[in-house]
Amino acid sequence: MIKSLTFIAVITLNGCMAMIFGTADQLNQLTIGMPKQEVLTLLGPPKSVSANEGIEYMQYSWVKTVIAADGNFPEDYYVAIRDGKVSNFGRKGDFDSAKYPAQRVEIDQTIRQTTTSPKTKDLYTEINKLKDLKDSGAITESEFNTLKKKLLADQ
């Protein structure tokens, strides 16, 4: 008997949530082009109403099903009315202005980069290096003269 009473109490309390908020199944009865008055008759008065660029947004809070389950909390649904008729309906983010707002951030940055140009060879140092190589015997006199002429020509 106690189990039966507990079950009845749980079902009654779960149904209360659906009675307060309605269920998302009601949204399935809407059709694009349905007149606003029919929407109000079917769904009742909205939680709030806003307008943007000629479109009226009616906000409703519904639970997914009559039977409460984990995560069966009320969610916001929107019905967009344009020219007195339904143009869109669904959850936030499903269409136009019911989307979460996007924010554009512009950053003004100055980027500094130092570049080094290839160093021109110091002719005096290069010829001294060749001379040291010649004096040490690493290169011959003719190799020294050939490399020296090449250095002078590259300048």
KADA-V117274 format. One line per field, one symbol per residue. phi: phi as a letter, one per 40 degrees, with the letter a starting at -180 (. if undefined). A space follows every 50 residues. Layout:
# KADA-V117274
phi = ???
This chain:
# KADA-V117274
phi = .cccccccccccccccccccbgbcccccccbcgccdccccccbgcccaba bafgbcbbbbbbccbcccadgcccbcbbbcbbfgbcbaaicdgcafcccc cbbbbbbcbbbbbcbbccccccddccccccccccccgcbccccdcccccc ccccc
